[in-house]
Amino acid sequence: MSKITFITFGCKVNTYETQVMRESFLGKGHTEVPDDNSSDIVVINSCTVTEQADKKLLKTLRRIRRENPGACIVLTGCYPQAHKEIPDGLADIVTGTKDRRSVADIVTGHPKGREKTVALPLPTADFESTRVHYSEGHTRAFVKIQDGCEMNCSYCIIPQARGKMRSKPPGELRAEIEGLAANGYKEIVLVGINIMFYGMEYGTDIISAAECAEDIQGIERVRISSIEPEMMKLSHIERLAQCSKFCPSFHLSVQSGSDRILRLMKRKYDTARYMEIVENIRRVFPDASITTDIMTGFPTETEEDHLDSMRFARAVSFSDMHVFTFSPRQGTPAFDMEQVRNEIKHRRTEEMTMLGKELSAAFNKARIGSTCKVLFERERPDGTHRGHTKNYLSVSLKEKHPFTMRGKTAAVLITDADENTLYGDLI
């Protein structure tokens, strides 16, 4: 059978869907290799959230075609689903965000040569039945429970790539988590495109998905990925507090700290509502980490708007910020708005990034002297061990240990910290 390499761009949902394809290919007898130069088949799962993501993808496609001209290149995911037109010669097989389990069958039936097979119907209202049994390279497992978005923020192309909102049936979710627990996974991360809409078809909600793992033996931790803030009610937070396995790390995408810009973005909240949610979380989970996505250089953004965002980020005291520069996406309302000059956008991105590092360092250093439970995930070549706390702070043991800690949970006394990592000693 063929040698195959997988390359994944983008979010945790893409990571999960690559794993679905990996298990399908390997189940048909293909062998995975890490080097795409020696592969017979290269599967690239794409992202198109930003212009930079598109550039990285096209650069990768051109490199593989140049360095491994005999390989069958499979391009799948959000980029071809949203854009439809792919430069000639860069991919042999093109699929979108639907029927990931069938990609292996499409490749098997593909004739030799450079004739493209394109299968790009937009996903329907039915959730594609998918299940993974392990998570390649991870000690925690991602579980996709929701797909699609219909919120239509003015800058976002994802509704064109992912289609209508839909959810994994509760029975399938439970069976998948049970299978992962049986395979030794102690932590799961529930992922989706707009995860707060999970369960709308079944009269349930995202909190029920987290509660599902409470009585599954072997699972110690449950996380929820990126959350749309306006959907997070106080009742949700209070229910999560009753889940002994829930990890209080909340990724609430704010996008901007300017109410004027939030309105132009067509976000469904303002800064006052966002701050109310933050205060509710911290009242129920005093040690919660709250992280965010924040965009700089949105069309018409003024210097005062930018300063409002800086002030708001400081007021929230995020534990981490993913800062990115606005990219005009053709087909979205923001594409036709008055654009901010690139040099201004990039300067604002640098300023916001520096603030994010300052806030991360402050949050981490406030943990010095505390004791936390750490699920260890890997050892470094120098013999030190790394893992994460329940509120998703990275921890590194200061002392080397000859035995493996991978997959084990232990108490650690935090003695030092920087903007990226807590350092400590086993108790």
Phi, psi and omega in degrees: 000179188273155170271138188224144176234141178247134176234127183240128172251149169098216198272180179295329176298317177297321177300316178297313184292329172297321179296322175302313180293321179302311182297325179293313180295312182294328177294340178265008174098001177287157181246129179276136175231149184281336187263113181290347177288338181254006185275150169275328181228132174238118179258121181245116179264116195259161175234150177221029182296321182231164175298324179297322177298320178298316182296318178298318180298308183296324176297318179295316178301315181294320179297314181294319179298322181287316187274336181224068187297340181273353183286149170273113182264124180251119177252123181225170174104204191288324183300304180292331179294321183275329188255335177067312184269122180247133178309135183302141173086353184270339180216144178270326181229131181234124173230172184251229184254021181238149172057052180297329181292340183269356183301319179299322178292322178298317180295318181299324182269006185279129178290151178294156184112193186250025180279122183283140169254119183243125178228094188233041173292138179296138180307142181274188181284353180272137178283128179293125181289109180229153179205136174245155182249343175206171183234102188304123176079005184235147171268345171254155183244133173276139177232113180281123183241350185210151178217159174083159177206139179234023182280335173055052169301147193292344182257354197256131180263355186299323176304329178286338182265335189244345176077201186288157179287138181202159190228153174288132178302141183305321179297320178293322178299312181298317181298322180293316179296320178298320179294320178294321177297319179296333179269010171099003180281134181256343183228135176236150177238118180278122186234155178189174179281316173221079197294337180291347176267010178303138170084006184298331180284339189248007181070027179233191183208180184297328181293323176298326178295320177292321180295336183304327185276354187303320184253018177266114184296136179104327178281122180256333186221143176228129177242154173245131182282197190312131186244135170283117193299325186293345181271349185274104181268160176300322179297325176297313183298317180294324176292321178298328179295339178274353179269110185295337184263354183290137178261120186281065170240120187244118174260102183252108185286109182272324180071318178202149174259015177252123180297325178297316180291322178300321178295317178295328178287346185065034172285157190258027180208168170240180185294328179295316178295318179299315181295326176299318179295316178301315181295322177298317180298313184288336175290322181273323180237085186302331183258017182297144169264135179238115181247168186204166165255136178221132187256137174247150174079024175299148181313135180071003180301125178266172177297325178292321175301315179300315179295325175300317179296318178298314180297320182292317178301320179292323180294322179288327184061059178300147175278340175197149180226127170268107184259131178216156183269137179304134174240126177291124179253116181300135182099357176249154180303324183293340180299326184264003178279167178293120187273149174277141181299144185302317183296328177288316179302313184290325176296318178294324177298317179297318180295318180291323178296318178296321177297318179302318179295320178298315181293320179298315180298318181295316180297315182293316183293336176292346180270354179299131182097349180269164176245134181220155175272133184238130171267113185278141188239331183198160173249142177274161178303335180277003176094357177276156185247143182230148177197195182227148172282175178296327178269024168063041171263136181285133182234136175236131176288138181285329181264148175280148178227135184286344182258156180280141175251358186304126179082003181254151177251132181212157178277137182229133173271120182278123183243347180201166181197154168225193185292341184252330196215146166264144179239140182195187183235144175298140174265000000 
